Amino acid sequence: MKKEDLLRKIQEVEFAAVDLNLYLDMYPDNQMALRDYNCLVQELMNLKRLYEMNYGPFSNFGTSFNQYPFSWVNEPWPWETE
């Protein structure tokens, strides 16, 4: 998957997860919504892992592993186009 396509998919899934999270704030007993939310979270984690395996760290602040030498500042930011 191309970098731009993968980033777009991450944005879409993340948006849906946030939307369902807000819904669950109002309706915490909705088991179907919770199941859907957990599926989206798993998909989002997998997409971010795929991004990092192919293009480097996705985010900063303790959520992404890095390799030596520290390369976070050497790569384009995930939202920058090449």
KEKE-305805 format. One record per residue: x, y, z of N, C-alpha, C, O in turn. Coordinates in pm, 1 decimal. Example, Ala and Ser with C-alpha at 12.3 -4.5 7.8 and 13.67 -1.06 7.14 Angstrom:
<nodes>
[[1319.0,-569.0,780.0],[1230.0,-450.0,780.0],[1320.0,-330.0,780.0],[1423.6,-331.9,846.5]]
[[1285.0,-225.0,708.0],[1367.0,-106.0,714.0],[1290.0,3.0,787.0],[1340.9,113.8,803.9]]
</nodes>
This chain:
<nodes>
[[83.9,-117.6,0.0],[0.0,0.0,0.0],[88.3,123.8,0.0],[184.3,132.2,76.7]]
[[56.4,219.2,-85.1],[134.4,343.1,-90.0],[119.2,419.7,41.0],[18.0,408.6,110.2]]
[[221.5,497.2,73.1],[224.5,572.6,198.2],[101.7,662.0,212.5],[38.9,664.4,318.4]]
[[67.2,734.8,108.0],[-46.4,826.4,114.4],[-177.6,750.9,135.3],[-264.7,796.5,209.4]]
[[-191.6,636.2,70.4],[-312.9,555.3,86.6],[-323.5,500.0,228.3],[-431.8,496.0,286.7]]
[[-210.5,458.0,282.3],[-208.8,404.9,417.5],[-242.7,514.6,518.8],[-318.8,491.2,612.7]]
[[-186.9,632.8,500.0],[-219.0,744.5,589.2],[-367.2,780.1,581.8],[-429.0,808.5,684.4]]
[[-424.2,778.8,462.6],[-566.9,808.2,446.4],[-650.8,704.2,519.7],[-748.4,739.1,586.2]]
[[-614.2,578.0,508.4],[-688.5,471.8,576.4],[-678.4,487.7,727.5],[-777.3,468.0,798.1]]
[[-561.4,522.9,777.8],[-543.9,546.8,921.3],[-635.3,660.3,966.4],[-699.5,650.2,1070.9]]
[[-641.6,767.8,888.8],[-728.7,880.4,922.8],[-874.8,837.9,927.2],[-948.3,877.2,1017.7]]
[[-916.8,758.8,830.7],[-1055.9,714.7,824.7],[-1092.2,628.3,944.8],[-1196.1,648.7,1007.6]]
[[-1007.1,532.6,976.4],[-1035.8,441.8,1086.9],[-1029.0,516.7,1219.8],[-1110.2,492.7,1309.2]]
[[-933.4,606.4,1232.4],[-921.1,684.2,1355.6],[-1043.0,774.0,1375.7],[-1092.1,787.3,1487.9]]
[[-1091.6,834.9,1269.7],[-1211.7,918.3,1277.9],[-1330.6,835.1,1325.3],[-1405.3,877.3,1413.5]]
[[-1347.8,717.2,1266.8],[-1458.9,630.1,1305.2],[-1446.1,586.4,1451.6],[-1546.3,579.0,1522.6]]
[[-1324.6,557.6,1496.8],[-1302.9,516.6,1635.4],[-1336.3,630.7,1731.5],[-1399.7,608.1,1834.6]]
[[-1294.7,751.6,1698.8],[-1326.0,867.4,1783.8],[-1476.9,890.4,1786.9],[-1533.7,918.6,1892.4]]
[[-1540.7,878.3,1672.4],[-1685.1,897.1,1664.5],[-1758.0,794.3,1751.7],[-1849.6,829.4,1826.1]]
[[-1717.6,668.7,1742.3],[-1779.7,566.0,1825.4],[-1748.1,586.0,1973.5],[-1831.4,556.8,2059.4]]
[[-1629.4,635.2,2003.2],[-1593.7,665.2,2141.2],[-1688.6,770.1,2197.8],[-1736.0,756.1,2310.6]]
[[-1716.4,874.1,2121.6],[-1810.0,977.6,2165.6],[-1950.3,919.9,2183.7],[-2020.0,953.5,2279.5]]
[[-1990.8,834.0,2092.2],[-2121.2,768.3,2103.1],[-2128.7,685.7,2231.6],[-2228.7,689.7,2303.2]]
[[-2022.1,611.2,2259.7],[-2020.1,527.1,2379.2],[-2017.8,608.7,2507.7],[-2058.3,559.1,2612.8]]
[[-1971.2,732.9,2501.0],[-1980.3,820.5,2617.6],[-2127.2,843.3,2656.3],[-2160.2,856.0,2774.2]]
[[-2213.9,848.2,2555.5],[-2356.9,872.0,2579.6],[-2433.7,741.8,2602.7],[-2531.8,739.6,2677.1]]
[[-2388.8,633.5,2538.8],[-2459.8,505.9,2545.6],[-2362.5,392.8,2582.0],[-2333.8,306.1,2499.4]]
[[-2312.6,394.3,2704.8],[-2208.1,298.4,2742.7],[-2254.3,152.8,2747.2],[-2171.3,62.0,2750.7]]
[[-2384.2,129.8,2747.2],[-2434.3,-7.5,2754.5],[-2459.0,-69.5,2617.5],[-2507.1,-182.5,2609.3]]
[[-2427.7,1.0,2511.7],[-2450.3,-49.7,2375.9],[-2337.5,-147.2,2339.9],[-2227.6,-106.1,2302.6]]
[[-2366.7,-274.3,2351.8],[-2264.5,-377.1,2329.8],[-2220.0,-385.2,2183.7],[-2103.0,-412.1,2156.6]]
[[-2311.1,-362.6,2089.8],[-2272.4,-366.5,1948.1],[-2175.7,-252.6,1915.8],[-2078.1,-272.2,1843.5]]
[[-2202.8,-135.3,1968.9],[-2113.5,-21.3,1945.0],[-1977.0,-46.9,2007.5],[-1873.9,-13.6,1949.1]]
[[-1977.1,-106.1,2126.2],[-1849.7,-137.2,2191.8],[-1771.1,-240.7,2112.6],[-1649.2,-229.7,2099.1]]
[[-1840.6,-340.9,2060.5],[-1774.2,-441.9,1977.6],[-1714.9,-376.9,1852.2],[-1600.8,-404.5,1815.2]]
[[-1793.2,-290.5,1787.5],[-1743.7,-220.8,1668.5],[-1624.9,-131.3,1701.5],[-1528.3,-124.3,1625.5]]
[[-1632.7,-63.0,1815.7],[-1522.6,22.9,1858.4],[-1394.7,-58.9,1877.8],[-1287.7,-20.1,1830.9]]
[[-1406.7,-171.4,1946.7],[-1288.0,-255.0,1970.5],[-1229.5,-309.2,1840.4],[-1107.7,-321.9,1828.0]]
[[-1313.8,-340.6,1744.7],[-1264.6,-384.9,1613.0],[-1189.1,-273.0,1542.6],[-1084.9,-296.3,1481.4]]
[[-1242.3,-151.6,1551.7],[-1174.4,-37.8,1489.4],[-1040.3,-9.3,1556.3],[-942.3,22.0,1488.7]]
[[-1035.9,-20.2,1688.1],[-910.5,2.4,1760.1],[-805.7,-99.9,1717.1],[-689.3,-65.3,1696.5]]
[[-847.2,-226.1,1703.5],[-753.5,-329.1,1659.1],[-705.3,-301.0,1517.8],[-586.3,-313.5,1488.7]]
[[-797.4,-263.1,1429.6],[-759.4,-230.3,1292.3],[-663.6,-111.6,1289.4],[-566.6,-111.4,1213.6]]
[[-690.6,-11.6,1371.2],[-604.8,106.7,1377.2],[-465.2,71.1,1425.4],[-366.5,120.0,1370.5]]
[[-455.9,-12.8,1526.7],[-324.8,-56.2,1575.0],[-248.8,-130.7,1465.9],[-128.6,-110.6,1448.8]]
[[-318.7,-216.4,1392.3],[-254.6,-291.5,1284.1],[-207.9,-199.1,1172.3],[-98.8,-217.3,1118.3]]
[[-288.8,-101.2,1137.5],[-250.7,-6.9,1031.9],[-129.4,75.4,1072.0],[-39.3,97.3,991.0]]
[[-126.6,120.8,1196.2],[-12.4,199.4,1243.3],[114.1,113.8,1248.1],[223.1,161.0,1215.7]]
[[98.7,-12.0,1288.7],[213.8,-103.2,1289.9],[265.7,-124.6,1147.9],[386.6,-125.9,1125.1]]
[[174.1,-141.3,1052.9],[212.1,-157.1,913.0],[285.4,-33.3,862.6],[386.2,-44.2,792.7]]
[[234.7,84.0,898.3],[301.1,208.7,858.4],[443.7,211.9,912.8],[537.7,242.0,839.1]]
[[459.9,181.3,1039.9],[592.0,188.9,1102.0],[689.2,87.5,1043.9],[808.5,115.6,1032.3]]
[[639.8,-29.8,1007.4],[727.0,-130.7,946.9],[777.7,-84.9,810.8],[889.2,-119.1,771.4]]
[[697.3,-8.2,739.0],[733.0,32.4,603.6],[790.4,172.9,591.9],[870.8,199.5,502.5]]
[[750.0,263.6,681.7],[786.2,404.1,661.9],[849.6,469.6,783.2],[884.5,587.5,775.8]]
[[866.3,399.7,894.0],[928.0,458.1,1012.2],[824.7,499.1,1115.9],[706.1,469.5,1101.1]]
[[869.5,567.2,1221.2],[780.2,601.9,1331.9],[657.5,681.0,1285.6],[667.1,770.0,1201.1]]
[[544.2,646.8,1342.1],[419.4,714.7,1307.1],[393.8,832.9,1398.3],[342.3,935.9,1354.8]]
[[429.7,818.2,1524.5],[405.0,926.3,1619.2],[518.2,931.7,1720.9],[601.8,841.6,1728.8]]
[[518.7,1036.1,1795.9],[622.2,1058.7,1894.9],[560.7,1039.5,2033.7],[447.3,992.9,2044.6]]
[[630.9,1073.4,2135.7],[581.3,1075.1,2272.2],[548.8,937.0,2327.2],[444.7,917.5,2390.0]]
[[637.5,842.0,2303.8],[627.4,714.3,2370.8],[532.7,612.6,2311.5],[503.8,512.0,2376.3]]
[[483.6,634.3,2192.1],[393.0,535.8,2134.0],[455.3,459.6,2018.1],[395.3,364.8,1967.4]]
[[573.7,499.1,1975.7],[640.8,432.5,1864.1],[783.7,398.7,1903.1],[855.5,480.9,1959.8]]
[[823.3,276.6,1871.7],[962.6,238.6,1892.4],[1047.1,301.1,1782.4],[995.3,339.2,1677.5]]
[[1175.5,311.4,1806.3],[1266.2,365.8,1707.9],[1391.5,281.5,1708.5],[1410.8,198.4,1797.3]]
[[1476.0,302.4,1611.0],[1600.5,227.8,1600.6],[1717.9,323.3,1611.5],[1703.1,444.8,1599.0]]
[[1835.3,265.1,1635.2],[1957.5,345.1,1640.3],[2011.6,359.9,1499.4],[2015.0,260.9,1426.4]]
[[2052.8,475.1,1458.2],[2043.2,600.1,1531.9],[1899.9,653.6,1529.4],[1822.5,623.6,1438.5]]
[[1866.6,732.4,1629.8],[1733.0,789.4,1642.6],[1699.1,864.7,1514.6],[1768.1,959.9,1478.1]]
[[1593.8,822.6,1446.8],[1568.1,876.1,1313.0],[1443.0,960.4,1303.0],[1408.0,1005.3,1193.8]]
[[1375.0,983.1,1413.1],[1248.8,1055.9,1406.7],[1265.1,1191.1,1336.3],[1181.0,1228.5,1254.6]]
[[1370.3,1262.7,1366.6],[1387.4,1396.2,1309.5],[1443.4,1392.5,1168.0],[1445.1,1495.4,1100.4]]
[[1489.4,1276.4,1121.4],[1548.8,1267.2,988.1],[1448.1,1234.7,879.2],[1475.9,1255.5,761.2]]
[[1333.4,1184.9,916.4],[1231.9,1144.5,819.9],[1128.6,1255.6,804.9],[1114.1,1339.4,893.9]]
[[1056.9,1256.6,693.0],[944.6,1350.0,684.5],[839.6,1311.7,789.4],[823.8,1193.9,821.6]]
[[770.0,1408.9,841.1],[661.6,1380.7,933.4],[555.8,1301.4,860.1],[541.2,1318.0,739.1]]
[[480.8,1214.9,928.8],[382.2,1131.4,860.3],[280.5,1210.4,778.7],[229.7,1159.1,679.0]]
[[250.1,1331.3,817.6],[149.3,1409.9,745.9],[208.6,1493.1,632.3],[134.4,1556.9,557.6]]
[[340.3,1493.3,618.5],[402.7,1566.6,509.5],[403.8,1482.9,383.5],[429.9,1362.7,388.2]]
[[375.7,1546.0,271.4],[382.9,1474.3,145.1],[524.8,1479.7,92.8],[598.2,1575.6,116.9]]
[[561.2,1377.9,22.9],[697.4,1372.1,-31.1],[701.7,1427.9,-169.7],[808.0,1431.4,-231.5]]
</nodes>
